[in-house]
Structure formats: C-alpha cells, structure tokens
Amino acid sequence: EDFIKRSDIVDPSKAVLDDYGTLKVRVQMKEEPKMAFVPPNPFTSLMKSIFLDEASSNVCFEVSAPVKEEESDVAASDDLFHAHRLVLDTCAPMLAALCGSSDDVEMVVATITDVNPNIFRHLLFYVYGGSVPKDDLREYAKDIIDAADKFSIVNLKLEAGKAYVDSTEITIDNVMDNLLYADAMNCFLLKELAIDFVADNGEELLDNSVSFNDLPERVIKDVIVAVTRKKKKAVAEVAYDYNKGTFCARALSLMSVSDLRRKLYHLDLDVDGSRETMIEALNNQAIEAISIDEIED
C-alpha cells in the first residue's frame, strides 16, 4: 500500500503527471516536539471574554456620535456598552471617573455624546486587552487618536499615531495641517515627521509661499533640532555616558522620538510626552541613579 504502480502513473485518467509529464513529489519531515506544550497565561483571553458582558457588569456607557449640521433631521442613535468598574479603575481611570462613586451598588449609566460608538467600541475593547484591527487603525486613526486622548488611553493613542504616520505621506500641501494637528493633539511622532519634512524641504516650502504664521513659537525650536539632528546624525547609543553614569544632554536633544520612547520604556518610565518631557525624565532618572550610588558608597 506504500507503493504506486507505474501503469497508474502514466495513465492519463489518473492525472498523476502534469501536462509536461512531470511527477511532482512533496516531502514533509515530521519532527517530534522537543518540549511539552504549555498554553500561555489565559488572563488576556479571560479579560476579553467579559468584554460587554451585561450579566457581570456594573457600569454602562450610553454613547452617541455628534450630529452634523447636514444630518440635523436625522435622530442620533445611542449604543450601550456594559463594563466593569474594577477594570476601568485599573486600566482607564478617566472612563471610571465618568461613572461616579465606586460605592454605588446599582448599575451606573454614563453618557458620552461626542464619540462615535464604533470608535468607542475599539477603545473599550483595547482597555480589556484587545487590539484594533490594522485596517481600522489606519482608516480611523485620527478618530481613535482623538478618543484615546480624551480618555487618556495612552498606548492606544501611540498605536493610532504610528498607524497614521505609516499611512500618511507628508507633502507641501498637507505638511502645515499635519503639523498643527500633531502639535494640538500632542502626537509627537507625527509632529517629528512633519518637522523633518520642513527641515528637508525648506526651500521648496518658501518657493510655494507656504505660510508659517499659524505655527506656535515652540515649533520653531523643534525645526532647529531637526536640522541639527540631520547634520549630526546622533544615535541612541551615544546618549549615555557609561563612565559618568549620566545621559549626554546634547545627544538626548538630537535623538528621535522613537529612540527616546524606547529608552524610557526600558527604564520602566512613562513614554508619553513631548521631547522636552522625555529628555527631562531621562535626566532625572540618571540623577536619581547617581544619588542612590552615593548613598550606597
């Protein structure tokens, strides 16, 4: 039974050979598992399993999107999202604050009238350990950024900001709009992308009479930093002086937003903030480390 007859191979009705008379054989090696399989920690899947579970919930959000002027004759529809106060207290304190005192025994209903229900669903699912599909993250990046910023869901805002940066081409026509939006929403990755474009295309921007009048003064310093960073090509590795045990302030000031966030993350520090805030946090960490070493000595 482990063999095939030659007559079956050459028989056209068996369709063993292809149109060119070639016999294709696919071999797959079966390897025995080297280690016993142990499933991962089920916490995340358990958290997601109680998402929108009305039976166990003790708070509810009634969410409706703002009605546009051209849709004023259309009644707004509300969506209900059941949640758990303990989860919100831990993972989304600003959402928990909308639900009043934690001493309330009865179901608490909080009303949100300025967020699209579909966007809120993504946000709440993220709070429960879920993730936003990549296509939705790209398509609704700005809406997700706005909602995550409103309720201080920091990591979601950072993810949406990166998705927007990855899917957006900065041009002469949109650079100022993106720069102003990034500055207003504290989207520092997008802000850096727009500022780098300004630094690289200054002459072309001037030739096209692009107005800089609406830019805040603080952005001018960021443009200077971008120009200097491109000249010096500072890298993350030179930012730390291992002999002194301190960060090099000049090198930090030339680092990209991503490099600063990466350093903060590895030091278990808050990764959300402006370039100045992140640099200050790194410097403070270095000073604190020196103080501890002096005490131990």
Backbone as CSV, one residue per row, in Angstrom:
resi,resn,N_x,N_y,N_z,CA_x,CA_y,CA_z,C_x,C_y,C_z
1,GLU,0.810,-1.218,0.000,0.000,0.000,0.000,0.849,1.276,0.000
2,ASP,2.177,1.105,0.243,3.065,2.255,0.251,3.645,2.531,-1.136
3,PHE,3.218,1.769,-2.149,3.782,1.930,-3.486,2.660,2.254,-4.476
4,ILE,3.043,2.866,-5.588,2.116,3.152,-6.667,2.626,2.469,-7.935
5,LYS,1.737,1.910,-8.673,2.135,1.189,-9.882,2.537,2.166,-10.975
6,ARG,3.523,1.725,-11.799,3.977,2.560,-12.902,2.847,2.791,-13.893
7,SER,2.015,1.788,-14.077,0.900,1.922,-15.017,-0.081,3.005,-14.559
8,ASP,-0.228,3.162,-13.231,-1.112,4.217,-12.713,-0.498,5.606,-12.924
9,ILE,0.816,5.637,-12.857,1.495,6.928,-13.029,1.324,7.451,-14.450
10,VAL,1.494,6.563,-15.426,1.448,7.001,-16.823,0.031,7.025,-17.374
11,ASP,-0.934,6.553,-16.606,-2.329,6.546,-17.055,-2.886,7.964,-16.991
12,PRO,-3.209,8.581,-18.174,-3.712,9.968,-18.169,-4.964,10.152,-17.313
13,SER,-5.765,9.117,-17.215,-7.009,9.248,-16.456,-6.761,9.403,-14.958
14,LYS,-5.573,8.987,-14.498,-5.246,9.107,-13.073,-4.767,10.518,-12.718
15,ALA,-4.371,11.288,-13.726,-3.912,12.673,-13.530,-2.792,12.774,-12.510
16,VAL,-1.855,11.810,-12.538,-0.713,11.839,-11.613,0.363,12.780,-12.138
17,LEU,0.604,12.743,-13.451,1.598,13.608,-14.071,0.957,14.912,-14.512
18,ASP,1.765,15.963,-14.560,1.236,17.230,-15.054,1.237,17.240,-16.575
19,ASP,0.917,18.369,-17.196,0.805,18.456,-18.647,2.120,18.197,-19.366
20,TYR,3.243,18.327,-18.626,4.546,18.126,-19.247,5.119,16.744,-18.925
21,GLY,4.296,15.884,-18.327,4.750,14.542,-17.991,5.653,14.475,-16.784
22,THR,5.580,15.478,-15.938,6.432,15.544,-14.752,5.678,15.064,-13.518
23,LEU,6.346,14.256,-12.730,5.782,13.778,-11.471,6.352,14.634,-10.345
24,LYS,5.481,15.352,-9.669,5.919,16.211,-8.568,5.688,15.492,-7.247
25,VAL,6.738,15.437,-6.440,6.661,14.780,-5.140,6.983,15.802,-4.049
26,ARG,6.096,15.946,-3.077,6.316,16.864,-1.965,6.604,16.041,-0.707
27,VAL,7.746,16.311,-0.105,8.166,15.575,1.086,8.094,16.483,2.303
28,GLN,7.501,15.996,3.362,7.412,16.764,4.599,7.966,15.933,5.744
29,MET,8.930,16.516,6.447,9.558,15.818,7.564,8.763,16.108,8.838
30,LYS,8.426,15.072,9.530,7.687,15.217,10.772,8.670,15.178,11.937
31,GLU,8.680,16.255,12.709,9.583,16.325,13.847,8.806,16.135,15.137
32,GLU,9.356,15.358,15.997,8.742,15.174,17.300,8.990,16.416,18.157
33,PRO,7.994,16.880,18.876,8.196,18.068,19.718,9.271,17.826,20.764
34,LYS,10.154,18.832,20.900,11.262,18.702,21.842,10.829,19.004,23.276
35,MET,9.808,19.826,23.402,9.351,20.202,24.740,7.852,19.995,24.844
36,ALA,7.394,19.751,26.026,5.960,19.607,26.250,5.272,20.945,26.031
37,PHE,4.124,20.912,25.376,3.390,22.150,25.099,2.651,22.622,26.346
38,VAL,2.837,23.901,26.663,2.124,24.524,27.771,1.437,25.766,27.232
39,PRO,0.117,25.852,27.325,-0.582,27.027,26.800,-0.196,28.284,27.561
40,PRO,-0.295,29.444,26.908,0.089,30.704,27.556,-0.884,31.091,28.667
41,ASN,-0.468,32.066,29.450,-1.314,32.597,30.517,-2.654,33.042,29.926
42,PRO,-3.768,32.540,30.458,-5.083,32.835,29.864,-5.682,34.171,30.289
43,PHE,-4.918,34.994,31.011,-5.503,36.220,31.567,-6.113,37.114,30.500
44,THR,-5.355,37.354,29.417,-5.854,38.250,28.368,-7.128,37.719,27.738
45,SER,-7.165,36.423,27.446,-8.369,35.850,26.837,-9.540,35.876,27.812
46,LEU,-9.261,35.716,29.103,-10.334,35.790,30.106,-10.875,37.211,30.214
47,MET,-9.978,38.181,30.155,-10.409,39.583,30.198,-11.291,39.910,28.998
48,LYS,-10.858,39.460,27.827,-11.639,39.743,26.622,-12.977,39.010,26.632
49,SER,-13.045,37.907,27.362,-14.294,37.139,27.402,-15.395,37.854,28.178
50,ILE,-15.032,38.796,29.060,-16.056,39.537,29.807,-16.332,40.907,29.185
51,PHE,-15.717,41.179,28.046,-15.968,42.439,27.334,-17.442,42.511,26.935
52,LEU,-18.107,43.590,27.335,-19.527,43.848,27.054,-20.463,42.818,27.708
53,ASP,-19.971,42.106,28.705,-20.810,41.106,29.380,-21.781,41.811,30.330
54,GLU,-23.026,41.871,29.932,-24.026,42.614,30.703,-24.287,41.971,32.064
55,ALA,-24.260,40.655,32.132,-24.611,39.953,33.365,-23.669,40.288,34.515
56,SER,-22.384,40.427,34.222,-21.412,40.689,35.280,-21.033,42.154,35.413
57,SER,-21.536,43.004,34.540,-21.143,44.415,34.538,-21.835,45.193,35.651
58,ASN,-21.229,46.330,36.009,-21.862,47.213,36.988,-21.857,48.673,36.554
59,VAL,-21.362,48.945,35.340,-21.467,50.277,34.750,-21.854,50.127,33.282
60,CYS,-22.406,51.189,32.725,-22.836,51.152,31.323,-22.606,52.526,30.702
61,PHE,-22.075,52.532,29.499,-21.856,53.776,28.770,-22.885,53.882,27.642
62,GLU,-23.571,55.007,27.622,-24.511,55.300,26.545,-23.820,56.282,25.606
63,VAL,-23.436,55.789,24.452,-22.552,56.546,23.557,-23.290,56.926,22.280
64,SER,-23.154,58.175,21.899,-23.755,58.649,20.651,-22.800,59.632,19.986
65,ALA,-22.752,59.585,18.679,-21.880,60.477,17.923,-22.540,61.837,17.770
66,PRO,-21.746,62.913,17.707,-22.324,64.236,17.478,-23.006,64.307,16.117
67,VAL,-24.158,64.969,16.065,-24.914,65.087,14.817,-24.411,66.284,14.024
68,LYS,-24.027,66.037,12.774,-23.550,67.118,11.916,-24.722,67.961,11.440
69,GLU,-24.417,69.191,11.036,-25.474,70.123,10.618,-26.284,69.562,9.461
70,GLU,-25.619,68.930,8.509,-26.334,68.406,7.345,-27.176,67.191,7.702
71,GLU,-26.977,66.643,8.925,-27.746,65.480,9.356,-28.668,65.828,10.524
72,SER,-28.965,67.112,10.691,-29.747,67.563,11.850,-31.159,66.991,11.884
73,ASP,-31.675,66.551,10.732,-33.021,65.997,10.702,-33.035,64.492,10.965
74,VAL,-31.834,63.928,11.211,-31.729,62.503,11.481,-31.517,62.295,12.975
75,ALA,-32.313,61.447,13.580,-32.200,61.203,15.018,-30.914,60.443,15.322
76,ALA,-30.226,60.907,16.367,-28.982,60.247,16.758,-29.289,58.912,17.429
77,SER,-28.504,57.895,17.107,-28.711,56.582,17.708,-27.682,56.366,18.814
78,ASP,-28.144,55.813,19.946,-27.272,55.557,21.080,-26.896,54.083,21.123
79,ASP,-25.656,53.827,21.505,-25.197,52.464,21.692,-24.844,52.270,23.152
80,LEU,-25.177,51.108,23.706,-24.891,50.804,25.102,-23.682,49.875,25.197
81,PHE,-22.773,50.212,26.104,-21.571,49.413,26.312,-21.448,49.103,27.800
82,HIS,-21.671,47.853,28.151,-21.557,47.447,29.542,-20.091,47.174,29.886
83,ALA,-19.723,47.558,31.102,-18.324,47.423,31.516,-18.251,47.130,33.013
84,HIS,-17.030,47.005,33.509,-16.789,46.638,34.898,-15.929,47.710,35.566
85,ARG,-16.398,48.221,36.667,-15.724,49.339,37.322,-14.276,48.992,37.694
86,LEU,-14.049,47.778,38.179,-12.697,47.394,38.585,-11.731,47.474,37.411
87,VAL,-12.169,47.010,36.242,-11.324,47.073,35.044,-11.045,48.525,34.681
88,LEU,-12.077,49.365,34.750,-11.914,50.772,34.396,-11.031,51.499,35.403
89,ASP,-11.224,51.213,36.700,-10.392,51.847,37.728,-8.917,51.557,37.493
90,THR,-8.627,50.341,37.037,-7.239,49.920,36.850,-6.665,50.370,35.515
91,CYS,-7.440,50.250,34.453,-6.909,50.437,33.096,-7.347,51.724,32.417
92,ALA,-8.429,52.336,32.889,-8.939,53.553,32.246,-9.589,54.453,33.290
93,PRO,-8.798,55.059,34.166,-9.333,55.866,35.268,-10.253,57.001,34.828
94,MET,-9.974,57.591,33.666,-10.815,58.705,33.222,-12.207,58.224,32.821
95,LEU,-12.302,57.023,32.278,-13.615,56.447,31.994,-14.311,56.090,33.299
96,ALA,-13.557,55.579,34.264,-14.132,55.223,35.560,-14.695,56.455,36.257
97,ALA,-14.019,57.590,36.081,-14.460,58.820,36.740,-15.830,59.270,36.246
98,LEU,-16.177,58.899,35.019,-17.491,59.273,34.478,-18.621,58.520,35.174
99,CYS,-18.266,57.450,35.871,-19.285,56.578,36.466,-19.578,56.918,37.928
100,GLY,-19.016,58.005,38.411,-19.330,58.429,39.773,-18.607,57.607,40.819
101,SER,-19.195,57.569,42.014,-18.584,56.907,43.156,-18.570,55.389,42.987
102,SER,-17.506,54.780,43.496,-17.395,53.322,43.443,-18.267,52.645,44.492
103,ASP,-18.923,53.468,45.349,-19.789,52.907,46.388,-21.175,52.567,45.860
104,ASP,-21.462,53.014,44.634,-22.784,52.759,44.073,-22.998,51.262,43.878
105,VAL,-24.139,50.773,44.367,-24.459,49.353,44.258,-25.190,49.063,42.959
106,GLU,-26.084,49.970,42.562,-26.879,49.764,41.358,-26.072,50.093,40.103
107,MET,-26.573,49.640,38.975,-25.945,49.904,37.686,-25.855,51.406,37.441
108,VAL,-24.669,51.871,37.081,-24.445,53.284,36.798,-24.363,53.475,35.288
109,VAL,-25.106,54.453,34.783,-25.100,54.741,33.348,-24.424,56.091,33.120
110,ALA,-23.367,56.105,32.316,-22.659,57.336,31.963,-22.913,57.649,30.493
111,THR,-23.162,58.906,30.196,-23.494,59.320,28.829,-22.304,60.002,28.172
112,ILE,-21.989,59.575,26.953,-20.925,60.174,26.151,-21.542,60.576,24.814
113,THR,-21.476,61.849,24.493,-22.187,62.353,23.304,-21.270,62.881,22.204
114,ASP,-19.972,62.720,22.387,-19.055,63.309,21.400,-18.052,62.305,20.834
115,VAL,-18.387,61.018,20.896,-17.514,59.974,20.339,-18.368,59.017,19.522
116,ASN,-17.883,58.681,18.344,-18.582,57.708,17.514,-18.633,56.356,18.230
117,PRO,-19.800,55.713,18.313,-19.905,54.428,19.019,-18.931,53.365,18.517
118,ASN,-18.692,53.320,17.207,-17.759,52.328,16.669,-16.332,52.573,17.161
119,ILE,-15.973,53.851,17.272,-14.647,54.201,17.796,-14.572,53.869,19.278
120,PHE,-15.645,54.140,20.011,-15.660,53.842,21.438,-15.549,52.338,21.680
121,ARG,-16.171,51.559,20.816,-16.080,50.097,20.957,-14.632,49.638,20.834
122,HIS,-13.912,50.184,19.846,-12.496,49.860,19.692,-11.723,50.240,20.958
123,LEU,-12.001,51.432,21.463,-11.289,51.928,22.635,-11.544,51.047,23.853
124,LEU,-12.804,50.703,24.090,-13.145,49.908,25.262,-12.585,48.485,25.138
125,PHE,-12.620,47.932,23.941,-12.062,46.598,23.732,-10.563,46.604,24.012
126,TYR,-9.902,47.680,23.652,-8.462,47.828,23.918,-8.206,47.842,25.421
127,VAL,-9.086,48.513,26.166,-8.964,48.566,27.623,-9.041,47.161,28.217
128,TYR,-9.817,46.288,27.588,-9.978,44.919,28.066,-8.906,43.968,27.517
129,GLY,-7.852,44.526,26.959,-6.746,43.695,26.487,-6.809,43.334,25.028
130,GLY,-7.805,43.862,24.310,-7.933,43.565,22.890,-7.063,44.478,22.044
131,SER,-7.199,44.355,20.750,-6.438,45.188,19.821,-7.356,45.650,18.700
132,VAL,-6.980,46.747,18.089,-7.751,47.287,16.972,-7.201,46.699,15.676
133,PRO,-8.061,46.150,14.801,-7.578,45.625,13.510,-6.762,46.673,12.762
134,LYS,-5.707,46.246,12.101,-4.794,47.186,11.449,-5.505,48.073,10.434
135,ASP,-6.434,47.495,9.679,-7.143,48.288,8.668,-7.951,49.403,9.325
136,ASP,-8.640,49.084,10.421,-9.417,50.097,11.130,-8.508,51.133,11.776
137,LEU,-7.370,50.666,12.268,-6.425,51.582,12.905,-5.921,52.615,11.907
138,ARG,-5.692,52.185,10.674,-5.248,53.123,9.639,-6.382,54.026,9.165
139,GLU,-7.558,53.426,8.931,-8.679,54.188,8.368,-9.233,55.217,9.350
140,TYR,-9.285,54.857,10.627,-9.890,55.747,11.626,-8.851,56.280,12.606
141,ALA,-7.617,56.406,12.145,-6.515,56.784,13.035,-6.804,58.078,13.797
142,LYS,-7.252,59.111,13.087,-7.481,60.393,13.748,-8.607,60.308,14.769
143,ASP,-9.689,59.612,14.431,-10.799,59.462,15.366,-10.366,58.700,16.615
144,ILE,-9.535,57.677,16.415,-9.046,56.897,17.550,-8.083,57.731,18.387
145,ILE,-7.239,58.517,17.737,-6.334,59.407,18.467,-7.130,60.371,19.338
146,ASP,-8.169,60.973,18.758,-8.979,61.946,19.494,-9.643,61.298,20.708
147,ALA,-10.224,60.110,20.522,-10.918,59.432,21.620,-9.926,58.966,22.684
148,ALA,-8.802,58.391,22.257,-7.798,57.911,23.206,-7.194,59.067,23.985
149,ASP,-7.029,60.204,23.335,-6.516,61.388,24.020,-7.538,61.909,25.033
150,LYS,-8.795,61.887,24.661,-9.866,62.391,25.531,-9.953,61.588,26.829
151,PHE,-9.777,60.254,26.718,-9.928,59.394,27.891,-8.580,58.855,28.404
152,SER,-7.501,59.424,27.891,-6.152,59.104,28.362,-5.822,57.610,28.278
153,ILE,-6.155,57.004,27.147,-5.729,55.629,26.875,-4.436,55.757,26.077
154,VAL,-3.335,55.921,26.789,-2.077,56.378,26.206,-1.557,55.437,25.122
155,ASN,-1.475,54.145,25.421,-0.886,53.225,24.449,-1.680,53.157,23.155
156,LEU,-3.002,53.218,23.265,-3.836,53.197,22.062,-3.575,54.440,21.224
157,LYS,-3.430,55.570,21.889,-3.127,56.811,21.168,-1.786,56.696,20.446
158,LEU,-0.803,56.086,21.097,0.501,55.916,20.463,0.410,54.977,19.263
159,GLU,-0.362,53.902,19.401,-0.532,52.952,18.286,-1.224,53.625,17.103
160,ALA,-2.275,54.383,17.405,-3.006,55.070,16.331,-2.126,56.130,15.688
161,GLY,-1.310,56.792,16.508,-0.395,57.803,15.969,0.611,57.190,15.013
162,LYS,1.132,56.035,15.384,2.079,55.344,14.491,1.380,54.892,13.212
163,ALA,0.145,54.376,13.344,-0.600,53.933,12.161,-0.844,55.100,11.213
164,TYR,-1.142,56.273,11.781,-1.376,57.460,10.945,-0.085,57.871,10.238
165,VAL,1.026,57.830,10.962,2.317,58.184,10.370,2.675,57.212,9.247
166,ASP,2.458,55.911,9.481,2.809,54.894,8.487,1.956,54.994,7.224
167,SER,0.740,55.527,7.354,-0.172,55.555,6.211,-0.310,56.951,5.589
168,THR,0.473,57.898,6.067,0.350,59.274,5.584,1.621,59.732,4.892
169,GLU,1.458,60.274,3.719,2.591,60.871,3.006,2.544,62.383,3.208
170,ILE,3.563,62.914,3.838,3.626,64.350,4.066,4.034,65.037,2.770
171,THR,3.273,66.055,2.395,3.537,66.794,1.159,3.544,68.292,1.442
172,ILE,3.895,69.043,0.433,3.872,70.508,0.556,2.475,70.988,0.925
173,ASP,1.460,70.333,0.371,0.086,70.782,0.565,-0.469,70.456,1.954
174,ASN,0.015,69.354,2.579,-0.607,68.966,3.855,0.314,69.079,5.064
175,VAL,1.562,69.494,4.862,2.508,69.479,5.972,2.073,70.388,7.120
176,MET,1.547,71.575,6.801,1.168,72.506,7.857,-0.053,72.014,8.620
177,ASP,-1.026,71.450,7.910,-2.213,70.911,8.587,-1.819,69.773,9.531
178,ASN,-0.934,68.910,9.066,-0.494,67.796,9.903,0.347,68.278,11.080
179,LEU,1.152,69.281,10.852,1.994,69.808,11.925,1.151,70.475,13.007
180,LEU,0.156,71.251,12.590,-0.723,71.915,13.553,-1.567,70.899,14.319
181,TYR,-2.047,69.879,13.610,-2.834,68.832,14.270,-1.963,68.076,15.284
182,ALA,-0.761,67.711,14.872,0.139,66.968,15.755,0.488,67.779,16.989
183,ASP,0.705,69.062,16.813,1.046,69.920,17.945,-0.139,70.065,18.896
184,ALA,-1.339,70.214,18.334,-2.538,70.378,19.158,-2.879,69.119,19.934
185,MET,-2.652,67.941,19.320,-3.025,66.666,19.939,-1.855,65.983,20.640
186,ASN,-0.699,66.661,20.663,0.494,66.073,21.286,0.843,64.713,20.671
187,CYS,0.757,64.636,19.351,1.172,63.439,18.619,2.614,63.664,18.155
188,PHE,3.554,63.283,18.996,4.937,63.709,18.788,5.632,62.951,17.661
189,LEU,5.186,61.742,17.366,5.757,61.015,16.239,5.366,61.679,14.922
190,LEU,4.087,62.056,14.790,3.608,62.769,13.609,4.258,64.146,13.528
191,LYS,4.382,64.787,14.666,4.999,66.114,14.702,6.433,66.042,14.204
192,GLU,7.162,65.022,14.638,8.545,64.861,14.199,8.617,64.608,12.694
193,LEU,7.685,63.787,12.180,7.660,63.505,10.740,7.436,64.791,9.946
194,ALA,6.474,65.605,10.391,6.176,66.853,9.684,7.339,67.837,9.790
195,ILE,7.942,67.919,10.965,9.057,68.847,11.161,10.270,68.420,10.334
196,ASP,10.519,67.107,10.264,11.622,66.628,9.429,11.381,66.983,7.964
197,PHE,10.117,66.936,7.538,9.786,67.320,6.162,10.099,68.800,5.943
198,VAL,9.750,69.631,6.927,10.045,71.067,6.838,11.552,71.286,6.756
199,ALA,12.306,70.563,7.592,13.758,70.713,7.602,14.384,70.286,6.278
200,ASP,13.794,69.269,5.640,14.344,68.755,4.375,13.892,69.550,3.161
201,ASN,12.789,70.259,3.280,12.185,70.905,2.101,11.921,72.385,2.329
202,GLY,12.759,73.008,3.139,12.562,74.423,3.459,12.515,75.323,2.240
203,GLU,13.419,75.114,1.312,13.478,75.967,0.114,12.221,75.817,-0.730
204,GLU,11.770,74.571,-0.895,10.559,74.326,-1.686,9.321,74.917,-1.001
205,LEU,9.287,74.856,0.319,8.164,75.444,1.058,8.120,76.952,0.853
206,LEU,9.279,77.578,0.867,9.335,79.027,0.656,8.944,79.382,-0.776
207,ASP,9.391,78.567,-1.727,9.044,78.814,-3.132,7.542,78.718,-3.365
208,ASN,6.857,77.859,-2.582,5.415,77.689,-2.729,4.621,78.593,-1.788
209,SER,5.320,79.538,-1.165,4.673,80.534,-0.293,3.813,79.886,0.793
210,VAL,4.326,78.808,1.374,3.615,78.171,2.490,3.735,79.062,3.715
211,SER,2.601,79.340,4.340,2.585,80.251,5.482,2.980,79.541,6.770
212,PHE,3.855,80.201,7.530,4.268,79.691,8.843,3.646,80.513,9.974
213,ASN,2.725,81.391,9.630,2.184,82.326,10.616,1.416,81.648,11.745
214,ASP,0.803,80.506,11.438,-0.024,79.845,12.457,0.774,78.921,13.375
215,LEU,2.061,78.764,13.098,2.859,77.850,13.910,3.191,78.468,15.265
216,PRO,3.032,77.729,16.355,3.447,78.217,17.676,4.965,78.387,17.724
217,GLU,5.432,79.275,18.591,6.868,79.544,18.678,7.665,78.296,19.058
218,ARG,7.057,77.421,19.878,7.794,76.231,20.330,8.157,75.304,19.175
219,VAL,7.401,75.391,18.079,7.670,74.514,16.936,8.952,74.929,16.224
220,ILE,9.268,76.227,16.271,10.481,76.731,15.614,11.715,76.050,16.194
221,LYS,11.732,75.885,17.533,12.863,75.204,18.180,12.949,73.762,17.697
222,ASP,11.789,73.123,17.537,11.777,71.736,17.067,12.349,71.630,15.658
223,VAL,12.083,72.624,14.821,12.630,72.633,13.458,14.148,72.743,13.508
224,ILE,14.651,73.611,14.391,16.107,73.770,14.535,16.742,72.468,15.001
225,VAL,16.086,71.783,15.958,16.579,70.495,16.449,16.624,69.479,15.313
226,ALA,15.592,69.480,14.471,15.527,68.526,13.364,16.665,68.753,12.380
227,VAL,16.928,70.024,12.063,18.019,70.351,11.136,19.354,69.917,11.723
228,THR,19.558,70.204,13.015,20.815,69.841,13.680,20.976,68.334,13.772
229,ARG,19.870,67.620,14.077,19.929,66.170,14.193,20.349,65.532,12.871
230,LYS,19.849,66.071,11.781,20.188,65.508,10.475,21.661,65.741,10.144
231,LYS,22.211,66.858,10.628,23.618,67.149,10.366,24.525,66.269,11.228
232,LYS,24.152,66.135,12.482,24.998,65.386,13.419,24.753,63.882,13.359
233,LYS,23.525,63.526,12.924,23.151,62.112,12.855,23.393,61.415,14.193
234,ALA,22.869,62.017,15.258,23.031,61.439,16.588,22.318,60.101,16.667
235,VAL,22.892,59.168,17.391,22.281,57.864,17.567,22.070,57.590,19.039
236,ALA,21.170,56.642,19.315,20.782,56.376,20.691,21.962,55.922,21.543
237,GLU,22.907,55.187,20.939,23.964,54.577,21.711,24.900,55.602,22.353
238,VAL,25.000,56.793,21.784,25.937,57.779,22.324,25.285,58.669,23.361
239,ALA,24.024,58.417,23.652,23.317,59.306,24.575,23.690,59.065,26.025
240,TYR,24.297,57.924,26.330,24.591,57.583,27.714,26.093,57.533,27.926
241,ASP,26.571,58.260,28.932,27.980,58.267,29.263,28.206,57.210,30.339
242,TYR,28.752,56.081,29.945,28.908,54.974,30.881,29.991,55.258,31.932
243,ASN,30.911,56.166,31.625,31.954,56.497,32.599,31.400,57.350,33.744
244,LYS,30.541,58.315,33.370,29.951,59.192,34.387,28.631,58.659,34.914
245,GLY,28.028,57.717,34.194,26.737,57.196,34.621,25.597,58.168,34.398
246,THR,25.759,59.061,33.415,24.724,60.057,33.127,24.433,60.089,31.633
247,PHE,23.289,60.679,31.299,22.946,60.858,29.892,23.592,62.132,29.371
248,CYS,24.006,62.112,28.146,24.558,63.300,27.496,23.390,64.161,27.017
249,ALA,23.223,65.324,27.628,22.065,66.176,27.337,22.008,66.560,25.864
250,ARG,23.163,66.845,25.284,23.188,67.269,23.885,22.775,66.126,22.973
251,ALA,23.254,64.915,23.288,22.889,63.760,22.469,21.406,63.448,22.596
252,LEU,20.869,63.555,23.807,19.440,63.311,24.004,18.605,64.286,23.185
253,SER,19.034,65.532,23.136,18.251,66.553,22.429,18.207,66.297,20.930
254,LEU,19.130,65.478,20.433,19.181,65.195,18.998,18.550,63.860,18.634
255,MET,18.117,63.108,19.644,17.551,61.788,19.381,16.132,61.899,18.840
256,SER,15.712,60.874,18.110,14.347,60.844,17.575,13.362,60.518,18.686
257,VAL,12.092,60.786,18.428,11.040,60.484,19.399,11.005,58.990,19.698
258,SER,11.156,58.159,18.672,11.120,56.707,18.866,12.262,56.235,19.759
259,ASP,13.462,56.787,19.551,14.605,56.392,20.376,14.405,56.822,21.829
260,LEU,13.860,58.008,22.032,13.593,58.467,23.396,12.561,57.575,24.074
261,ARG,11.499,57.230,23.353,10.465,56.359,23.912,11.036,54.983,24.249
262,ARG,11.899,54.491,23.384,12.484,53.167,23.612,13.311,53.162,24.903
263,LYS,14.094,54.215,25.122,14.902,54.300,26.340,14.012,54.402,27.570
264,LEU,12.972,55.220,27.489,12.054,55.365,28.614,11.363,54.047,28.931
265,TYR,10.978,53.331,27.892,10.290,52.054,28.089,11.186,51.053,28.807
266,HIS,12.439,50.974,28.384,13.361,50.018,29.005,13.697,50.409,30.443
267,LEU,13.516,51.689,30.771,13.736,52.140,32.156,12.447,52.127,32.962
268,ASP,11.372,51.595,32.349,10.066,51.497,33.001,9.524,52.881,33.372
269,LEU,9.714,53.835,32.475,9.226,55.199,32.678,8.111,55.497,31.679
270,ASP,7.374,56.571,31.941,6.259,56.963,31.077,6.782,57.370,29.705
271,VAL,6.243,56.759,28.643,6.730,57.033,27.287,5.930,58.127,26.592
272,ASP,4.889,58.639,27.242,4.054,59.660,26.610,4.506,61.037,27.069
273,GLY,4.741,61.908,26.105,5.142,63.266,26.462,5.902,63.914,25.325
274,SER,6.141,65.204,25.476,6.893,65.936,24.471,8.360,65.544,24.525
275,ARG,9.113,65.969,23.536,10.553,65.688,23.527,11.202,66.210,24.811
276,GLU,10.838,67.438,25.202,11.420,68.040,26.405,11.086,67.231,27.651
277,THR,9.805,66.762,27.724,9.379,65.976,28.884,10.139,64.660,28.970
278,MET,10.315,64.000,27.834,11.023,62.719,27.825,12.494,62.889,28.175
279,ILE,13.121,63.938,27.656,14.530,64.198,27.965,14.698,64.497,29.452
280,GLU,13.785,65.283,30.000,13.838,65.608,31.434,13.694,64.346,32.287
281,ALA,12.790,63.448,31.866,12.588,62.205,32.619,13.855,61.350,32.606
282,LEU,14.538,61.284,31.466,15.774,60.514,31.379,16.876,61.135,32.228
283,ASN,16.970,62.447,32.199,17.973,63.134,33.017,17.700,62.933,34.506
284,ASN,16.433,63.017,34.888,16.071,62.817,36.291,16.400,61.399,36.742
285,GLN,16.178,60.448,35.838,16.493,59.056,36.157,17.991,58.888,36.402
286,ALA,18.803,59.561,35.585,20.255,59.467,35.737,20.695,60.100,37.055
287,ILE,20.104,61.262,37.393,20.441,61.949,38.644,20.062,61.092,39.839
288,GLU,18.878,60.467,39.763,18.406,59.599,40.842,19.332,58.404,41.020
289,ALA,19.804,57.850,39.905,20.706,56.704,39.971,22.031,57.087,40.618
290,ILE,22.536,58.290,40.317,23.780,58.775,40.913,23.595,58.965,42.418
291,SER,22.465,59.530,42.831,22.192,59.765,44.243,22.156,58.458,45.015
292,ILE,21.547,57.427,44.435,21.473,56.117,45.085,22.877,55.527,45.233
293,ASP,23.715,55.685,44.198,25.078,55.153,44.263,25.887,55.860,45.351
294,GLU,25.681,57.183,45.501,26.397,57.935,46.523,25.984,57.482,47.917
295,ILE,24.696,57.216,48.102,24.199,56.753,49.410,24.798,55.390,49.734
296,GLU,24.846,54.501,48.727,25.382,53.159,48.944,26.869,53.202,49.247
297,ASP,27.590,54.151,48.601,29.034,54.283,48.864,29.270,54.795,50.296
